[in-house]
Amino acid sequence: MAETTGSTDPANPTTDSISPPDSKINHAASLDYWNGVPATSNAMLAMLGNYPWYTRIDLRGSKTFLNKIRRMISGATTEGKLKSAVDCGAGVGRVTEGFLSHVCEVVDAVEPVEKFTAVLQASPLKASGAVGNVYVMGIEEWVPEKKYDLIWTQFCVGHVTDVQLGTYLVRCRKALVETGVIVFKENISTDPNGWDMYDEEDSSVTRTDGKFRALFKEAGLNVIASELQLGFPKNFKLLPVRFYALRPKS
């Protein structure tokens, strides 16, 4: 990740003339980057640093976190599937296939790279009805057409600006059923000065924990639970990955 030289934390703005990291995002460049990645599950590991064990730890952590949230919301067990979910930033369906389809009856998908969504469209999960609507667009363009029990957003918001992310969050808030929840799972900035980090390779921004929380609050969402994904070997020096479970403010 490229280190930035200016703060974009709403709680600690700078007074210099340096552009905020998210202003450098180029959507066309991002799409060009991902269009260069083969549309296979193995190739998707490139997103995760080419570590074969990463996806196993990642999916197990996601299932554990969602179980905690379901117990928190319902006050009951986690038996039975949720009726509807949407996988935002779905790629070829790694998270849907390995996790969401096991805990949800129908999973929609939002993904801007057409060759990735083609894999989902041709998958057994789509044929069986476990995958529902597949929206070939970025999250900044997606307008939910129905309400969901779970809106899962993972490793994709770095490709949208702060303003676009705020608008997306508001749309998601309005697209929840009464007991629904939004889950964000994203890399967190490790900049020593507490700034967001811009990556020229795929034209993306890695935000700070403070930035995420400020954007959630501005969108009318409460963080009802948050924790780090555990289990990744420390010697690989990966960026920290944090879960956020979000519910509308009462």
Secondary structure by P-SEA (a helix, b strand, c coil): ccccccccccccccccccccccccccaaaaaaaaaaccccccccccccccccaaaaaaaaaaaaaaaaaaaaaccccccccccccccccccccccccccccccccbbbbbbccaaaaaaaaacccccccccccccccccccccccccccbbbbccccccccaaaaaaaaaaaaaaccccbbbbbbbbbbccccbbbbbbcccbbbbbcaaaaaaaaaaaccccccccccccccccccccbbbbbbbbccc
